[in-house]
Amino acid sequence: MLDHTTNGDLRRRTPRRIGAALLAMTLAGTGYVLAPRRSPAPLGAGDRFGDGDVITVVVGTVGRPSLLGTVHAVLGQSYPAVELVVVDNAPTSGRVEDALKSIDDPRCIVVPEPRRGVSRARNTGVRHASGRVVAFTDDDAEPDRHWLAALADVYSADRDGVVVGVTGRVVGLAVETDQQRWFEESGLFEKGARRTVWTLASTGAVPDELGERGTAALFPYTAGEMGSGNNMSFRKRAFESLAGFDERIGPGTPTKGGEDLELFRRAVLRGGTIVYSPTAVVGHHHRADHAALRQQMFGYGSGMAAIVTKLFLDGGVPARALLGRLPTAFRMLLAPEENRFAVGAPPMPRDLKLIELFGYLCGPFLYVKAITVRRPGTNS
């Protein structure tokens, strides 16, 4: 049995030991983040994209009712050389087969991917693509008839092959409920009306005719200014060099989002250029009810925080650069001047703003869960 003196010593030592352990963990973590890393090789220049080169559109789906409208919109493009790969991410349900039973077009193929997750489905779709460019949209979206033609215009104008990806504008197909109006007015998908070039390349390395250079306080680390996943495209060779989407991130994983932005960021950090083209338009079915919109807003927050966490855990120069911008990031998040959290911003109920902020808090933990816990039906 310990005497009173020993117990007193333990009580005095325990806080010091805990403090020392926390300090050691903090220093170790900081050292890990700041340690030098070998940078991956820069993306090489792409081949010249020519008129008539095939563009493959990949749509991952579990068979939502809106899928048929998406397929009709893709097959009805004015751009002549199009193929469509629909990836059935719930092949045992039969929903995709039922939704597309009226489609009889050799340009459309359906491939199964039983392992759940948007990133997995998209990567599977690219493996079946024959196009030199691969475009992505979702089963709750309907591209404008000239969507692919507008994407092709940018690739064709890229005489030096510096553009690895092109994104476009996303607009609401119907704004009928309060929830749809709140979402549309929040500007989450709106990236502006001018063609914008996002790159770290030196001035003169990217032709001026491709667009004006974009600037943003946290570029390229948060990447939301570059586009969104329901309207994006990549040169297939560049996509393969990047190893595609991170299958631990995105809808269908614990992080619930962020896979598109993480790939944009990775492409730019490897020396690639992404061009946003406002003439490449996709219509989107915004969430019409409150519960669905709450889930979506949480996913936006958790996905963003997850990809920032990944950047820190990957360490090296990007992590060190972002550390220096953390004060700016916190000011933008907690006291922004021109977004949906600000006084005078377009109205959005308080609970939707708070659920997105809650997603930011949960994102790091969800990313750690995604990379450490093996999910049933996966091979990771």
N, C-alpha and C positions, 0 to 999 in steps of 0.2 A: 504494500500500500504506500502511496506517495504521501509525504508530509505536506503541510501547508506551504512551506517554503518552495518545494518543488512545484506544486500547483501554481503558485504565484509566478514562478519563473516561466512556466509554460504559457500562462495567460499573457505575460509580457512579450514572449518570443513569438507567439503565433502570429499576431498582426505583422510583425517585422518579416517573418518568413513568407507570409502571403504576399506582402508588398514586394519583397525581393523576387519572388517567383513571377509576379505580374510584370515587374520591370524587366526581368530576364526574357520573358515571353515577348514583351513589346519590342525589346532591342533585337531579339532574334527575328521577329517578323519584319521589323524595319530593315534589318540587314538582308533578309531574303528578298524583299521588294526592291531594294536599291542595288543588289548585287548585279554585276555585268552579266548580260546574256548574249549568246550568239544570235545575231539578227538573221532572219531568213533571207534568202536571195531575193533581189528585186524581181518583180514581174517583167518578163520580156515584152518587147513590142509585138502587137498582134498583126496578123495579115490584113491586107486591105479588104474591106468588106465591099462586095460588088452588088449591083442591082440584080435581084433574082436569087441571091443566096438565101438558103432556107433559114427561117427562124422557127425554133421549136418552142411552143408554149407548154409549160408544166403547171398542172393544177392538182394539188393534193386535196383529198376530200374524204369525208366519212358518209357522203350521200345526202347532204342537206337538200331540201326541195329546190333551193335556188340554183343548184348545180346545172340544171338543164338550160337555164338562161345564160349562164356563163359559157357553156359549150357552144350554143348557137351564136353568141357574140364573137367568140374566137374564130369559129369556122366561117363567119360572115365578114371577115376582115377584107379591106380593099387591097392589102398587100397580098400578092398572089402566091408566094412560096411559104406556106405555113403548114406546120404539122402540130398536132395536139396530143400530148401525153397526159391522160387522166390517171392519177395514182390513187387506187382504192385503198384507203387506210383502215377500212373495216370490212375486209373481203368476205368474212363469214356472215355478215348481216344481210347481204343481198340488196342493200339500198341503192348502191351505185348502179348495179345492173338494172334495177327497176327504173331508176331515174333516166337512164340513157337508152332504154329499149327502143325508142323511136329514132335514134341516131344511126344512120347507115351511110357512113362517109369514111373512105379508106384513109383519110388524113388523120383520123382520130383513133387512137389505140388506148386501151385500158390495161394497166398493169397493177398487180397486187403488191401491197406492202403491209404485212400483218403487224409489224412492230409500230406501235403508235408514236406519233409525233410529226409535226409539220416539217421539221428539218429532215427527218428520215425520209418522209414521202418525197420531198423535193429532190434530195440527193438520188433517190431511186429513179425518179423521173428523168433526171439528167443522164443517167447511165443508159437510158433507152432513146436518147435524143440524137438525131442526125444533123441538126442545124448547127451552123457556125456560131449563131447567137441563141441563147436560151433565155426566154422571158418567163416571168412568173406572175400569176394573179391567183385570186382565191375563189372559192365556190360561192362566196356571197358578193361577187363583183361581176360587172358586165363592161368589158372594154368598149370604148368608142370604136366605130367602124374603121377609123384611120389610125388607131393606136400603134399597130406594128409598123405602118408606113412612117410614122413620126419617129419611132425608135430607129428604124433603118436609116432615116435621113441623117441622124447624128453619126452613126457608125460609118456611113458612106463619106461624110465630110471629114472624117478622121484619117487624113492621108498618111500620118506617121504611126498609126496603130497604138496611140497612147491611151485611148479610152478603153477601160476594161468593163465599164458598166454604164447603163443609161437608165434613169428613173423618170417618172412622170407624175402628172397631176392626178389627184383623186378627189372626186366630188360626190355628193350625196345623190343617189338615184331618186329618193323620195324623202322629203322632210315634212312629215305629217304629224308626228307625235312630238310632245315636249322633249322627250329624250333625244330624238333625232335632231331637233333644232339645237339643243344644247351642244350636241357633239359637233354639228356642222359649224356653229358659230365659235366654238372653242379653237378652231384652226389646227386641230391635231394632224390633219392630213394636208392642209394647205401649205405649199412651199413657195407660193408666189407666181407671178406672171412673166418672169424673165428667165431665159435659159441661163443656167448657172453652172460653172465649172468648179468642182471640188477636188483639189489636188495639193500635194506638198511639193510638187515639182517647181523648179526655179522659173522665174519669169522668162518667157520666150520659149520654154520647152513645150508648151501647149499652145497650138494656134489660136489666135484671138477670135477667129470666126466661130469657134466652138461655143463661145459664150463668155460672160463676165465672170471673173473669179469671185467665188463666194468667200465670205468671212463670217466667223462666229466665234464667240468667246471661248468655247470649249472644243472647237474643231481640232482634230478629228475624233476626239475621244468619246463623245456621247453619240455623235453621228446622226441624230434625228433630223438634222437640217438637210441631209442628202436625199431623203426619199422614204418610202415605206414599202413593206413586203408585198402588198397587193398590186404594185405597179413598179416592177424592176426587171432588169435584164442584165446579162453578162455575156461577154465572149466565152464560148464554151471552154476554150483552151485555158483562159485565165481562171475560170471557175474551177477547173480541175487542178490547176497549179495551187490554188488556195485551199484545196481539199474540201471544197463545198461548205455547206452549213455545219456548224457545230451541233451535233445531234443531242447534246446535253442541254441545249437552250431552245426556247420557243414553246408555242402551244403544244400541249401533249406531254410536257416535261414539268418538273416542279417549278421552274422559273416562270412559265406561262407566257413568255414573250422575249423579245430582244434579239432573236436570231438574225433578222435582216440587218439591223444596225450593227451588230457585231461583225457581219461579213463586209459591210461597207467600210467599217473602220479598218479591218484587216487588209482590205484591198488597197486603201489609201496609204496605210503605213508601209506597205510593200512597194510603194512607188507608183501605184496605179492612179488613174484619173476617173472620176465618176461625173457624169453630166446629167443635170436635171433639166428635162425638156417639158415645158408647160403645155405643149401641143400634143403630147402623148397622154391622152386622157382615159381614165378608167372610172366608171361609175360604181358606187359602193352602196350596198344595203346597210345603212346604219342600224344599230340595235334599237328596236322600237319599244322595249319595255325596260323598266328601271333595274330589275334584278340583273338582266343581261348586260346592261351598261355598267353596273357596278363591277361585275366580273371583269369586263374589258378594261376599265380604268385601273383596277388593281393590277392586272397583267401588264399594263403599260409601265406602272411604277416598279413592279418587281422585276420586269425584264430589263429596264434601264439600269437598275441597281445591280442586277446580276452581271451584266456585261462590264460594268465598271469594276466589280469585284474580280472578274476574270482578268481584266487588264492588270490589276494590282498583283494578283497571284502569278501571272506570267512574268512580272517583274521587268527589269531592264530599263532602257531609255524611256519608253512610253510611260511606264509607271512613275518614273522620277519626274517626267514632264507634267503628268497629271497631278502629282502631289503639289507642285507649285501653283496649280490652278484651283486647288480645293477651296480657298476662300471665295473665289469668284463663283464656284459651283454652289456653295451654300447660300451666298447672297441671291443667286438666281432662283434657287429652290424655295427659300424661306421669305424673301422679300423682293419678288420680281416686279418689274415695272410694266411689262406689256405681255402678260399671258393670262390664262384662266384663273390664276390664284389672286390676281391683283384687284384692288378696288377699282371699280369702273370697267372691269373686263366683262365680256359677254356673260350673261347670267348662267350659272351652273349651280345646282344645289350644293350646299355645304357638305353633305354626306359623300357626294361624288369626288369632291376635292380631297376630302380627308381619306377616302379609301385609296386614292392614288398615292397620297403621302404614306399611308400605311404600307402600300406595296413597296415603296422605296426602302422602308425599314426592314421589310421581310426579305427583300431580294438577295442580300448577301448570304443569309442562312439557307435560302432555297437553292442558290447556286452550289453551295457546299454540299447540300443534300443531293443535288443532281449529279455531282461528280464523285460522290462517295458511296451512294446506295444504288445497287443494281436493281433495276426494275424488272418485273416478270416480263418475259417475252422479248428481252433485249439481249444483245450479244456484247454489250460494252462492259 
